Amino acid sequence: MILVVALGLLLVGQDKLFPPPVGQIPHGVIENRKATKDEKDRNRKLAKDYAAAGWGWRGKEWTCLESLWTRESRFDHHAKNQRGSSAYGIAQLLGEQDVRSEYQILKGLRYVNKRHSSPCKAWDFFLKNNYY
């Protein structure tokens, strides 16, 4: 009986003893969490700053990116795809499960640039196809 209790206590605290790899969501800890308003506001500001600094996307291009990612996730870095795909996070990239906002934003900006060359082209594509 003592052994069973000890094993149970060990399993309950296993996330502390054996934390998940960096970027992996700990099981049952934050999987079903939504970003707070402050977190979403921070993510939006980061995206705006990164888009301007890294790609020169300001003004109309920022407005298109903001529209796209607001529609996709509302800048929630915990957003799960509602249509059942593996898309996750701010940019709703497929197969991504990293909860770091900075990582999601940079990866999303690179994707927009590589696939569409600009946020406005990505937004136009999204409006016609309901994905980008």
N, C-alpha and C positions, 0 to 999 in steps of 0.2 A: 504494500500500500504506500509506504513512504517513497519507494522508487517511482511509482506512478505519479504521485503528487509532484515530486522533483522534476520528472520529465515534462509534466504539464506546465509547470512554472517556467522551465527552460524554453519550451515552445512558445509560450505567450510572450516572452521577452526576446525571441530570436532576432527580431529586427534590430534590437540594440546590440546584440552580440555579433550578429552577422548582417551588417547593413547591406542593402542592395547596391549594385554598381552605380556609379555616378550617372545621373540622367535617367535611371530606371525608376518607375513609380513603385514605392513600397506597397506591397499588397495590402489592401484594406485601409490605408492611411489617408491618401489624398485622391484616390481614384475617382470618387464621386463628388469632389469639391468643385465649386465654381470660383472664378476669380472675383475678388471684391471690386467695388467701384474704384477705389484708390489704385488697385493693381491694374485694372483696365486703363485708367487714366495714365498711369506710368508707362504701360506698354504702348499706348498711342503716342506718347511723347517720345519714347525711345525709337519707335518706328519712324516718326517724322524726322528726328535728328539723324538717324542712320541713313534714311533715304536721301536726305539732303547732302550729308557729308560724303557718303560713299558713291552715290550715283548722280548727284545733282538734281534729284527729283524734288522740286518745290512747286508751289502754285497749283496749276491744273493737274500736274502729275501726282502731287501729294493728294489732292482731292480724289482722284481716281483710285489711288491705293487705299485711302481711308474708306472710300465707299466699298471697295472690294473686300477688305478685311473686316469691315463692320458687318457686311452681309454674311461673310463666312463664319466669324467667331465672336464678333463684338469685342475684339481684342482680348479675348479670354484665353490665356495660355493653358487652361485645363479643358478647353472645349473639345468635345467628342463629336464626330460626324453623326448627324441625325439620320442619314440615309443608309447607315449600316456599313460603310467602308472603314478602312483603317486610318482615315485621315484624322489628324489630331492637331490641336493648338491654334495659334493665332492665324497662321496662313493655311491651315487645314492641309498640310502636306501628307501624302500617303506614306504609311509605314513609320511615321515619326512618333515617338513616345517621350521625348525629352521635355521636361517641364520648365526648363530655363527659358525665360522670355527672350533674352538676348540671342540665344542660339536659334530659337524659332524665327525671330525677326530677320536675322542675317540670312538664314537658310531660305526664308520666303522671298527676301529681296533678290537673292541670287537666282532663285527659280524664275521670278517674274522677268528679270533681265535676260536670262538665258532662253526662256521659252517664248516670250512675247516682246522683248526689247524695251518695253515701257509699261508703267502701270495703266495708262489709258488704253493701250492695245489689249492688255490683260482684262481690263474692265469691260471693254467692248465685246471681247470673246466670251466673257462670263455672261453678259446680258443675252447673248444669242444661244449659248449652250448650257447655262446653269452650272458650269464648272470652268476652271481656268487651268 
